[in-house]
Amino acid sequence: MVTIDTIGTINSNRGIISIATFNNKVIIGGYFKSNDNFILNSTAQWSSDDWEPMGIGFWVGSGSSQDSAGGGHAFSTFRNLLICGGATDGAGGTTINSPFHAAYNIAKWNGTDWFPIQNPQSGVNNTVCALETYHNNLYLGGSFGHSYDNAG
């Protein structure tokens, strides 16, 4: 028998795209900005009674065209970090558009904040839709053609 329960509320017109567990918490990703209590910016972790932010979250664009809901499409655990792929220009930091946190379409979560997958301004040139770890390697799937740092 399968039981489906609703936990919490997310304000989104495009929905949740991915779900995972990390550090004994349920993690969700998608195109959403908030719930009734927090700004979430595309990723959230379940506490005992509400969805809570994972740092500042993800963003797309810059300046007046900036949107704080970049979209978390896929998750994988790699080297004790949570990796999130999606459609994003950056993740984490203390302010949206922080150059140190430019993370093109993929970022890593250390339990406190998001960071670029390798170096500032690293990542791939288009959306990451799938992630998998196999034999200590991280594999990415999506609509990208190359990496920005030649790391993958």
N, C-alpha and C positions, 0 to 999 in steps of 0.2 A: 504494500500500500504506500502511496506517495501522498504526503501532506504538503500543501503549499500555504505558507503564511506570509503576510506582508510585514516588513519591518521598516519602519520609518517612512518619511516622505521626502522626495527629491522634486524640486521645481524644474521641470524640463519638458520641452515640447518635442524633443528628439530621442529621449530615453537613455537607458543604461545599455552599453554595448558589451562590457566585459565585467567579469567577476572573478575574484581569486581570494586566497588566504595568504597572509604574511604575518609572522610574529603573533600567531593565534588571534588574528583579527580578520574579519571579512572586509575585502577591499572592492570597490566598484569604480568603473570608469565609463565615461560617455560624454555626451554633450549636455552638460548642466552647469549652472552657475551657483546654485544655492539650494538650501532647504529653508524651513521657517526660522532657523536659529543661526545658521552660519553661511559665510561665503565659502564655497567648495571648489569652484573652478576645475571641473572635469574629473576629479578623483575624490574619494571619500573613504573613511574607515569607520566601521561600526563600533561604537562604544556599547555600554550596557543598555542604553535607551535612545540613542540618536546617531545619525550620521555626522561625523566630525571631519573638519578639514585635514588635509595632508599638506601642511605648509601652506604656501600661497597658491599652490596648484599650478595649472598650465595656462599659457596665453598664446595668442596668435596675432601677428601684425605689430605695428608700432605707431606711436603718436596718436592722432585722432582716429585712425582706423583700427586701433588695438581692440581686441576682443578677449576677455578673460576666460573664455571657455573653449580651449583648444581641442579637447576630445581625447580621452584615454581609450584606445581600441583593444589593446592586448597586454597581458601581464605574463611574466615568467620570473622565477627566482633564479638568480645567477650569482654565485660567489657570495652568498649570504646577503644579497641586496635584492630589492624588488625592482624589476625592470618594467617600464611602461612604454609602449609604443603607441603612436597615434598621429594626429594631424596638429602639430604644434610648433611654435617658434622658440619656446622656452618654458622652463619649469623651475619653481622654487625661488629662493632669494627672499629679500625683504620687500622688494618692490617689483611690480610687473615691468618687464623690459630691462631688467638688470643684465648688463653685458656678460657678467660672469656666469649667468645662468642661461645663456642662449643654448638651447638643446633642441636641435632640429629633428622633430618627429620621434625622438626616443630619449628617455631620461632614466636615472636610477634614484631610488628612494632608500635612504639609510636608516629609516625609522624616525627621523626628525625633519629632514628636508630633502628636496629634489635637487639633483645635479646633472650636468651633461654626462652622457654615457662614458666619455673618455676625457676630453679637454673642453674648455669653454669654446663654444660655437662648433661643437662636433655634432655629428648625426648623419642623417641621410636626406636626400633632396625631395622626398615626397612621403606620403602616408605609410606608416608601419601598421599592418593589419594583423600580423601573427608573430608570435615569439615562441621559441622552444629552446630548452637547454638539453644538450646531449653530449656525453663524454667531455664535460667541462668546456664546451663551446656554446656560444649563444648564436642561434639562427634566427634571422629576420625574414618575414615575408611581407609583401606589400607592393605598392605601385611606384617604388623608387628605382632609380637607375644607378646611383653611385653614392658613396659616402663623402662627407665634406672634409674628413681628416685622413682619408685613405686607410682607416683602421679596419674596415670591414667590407 
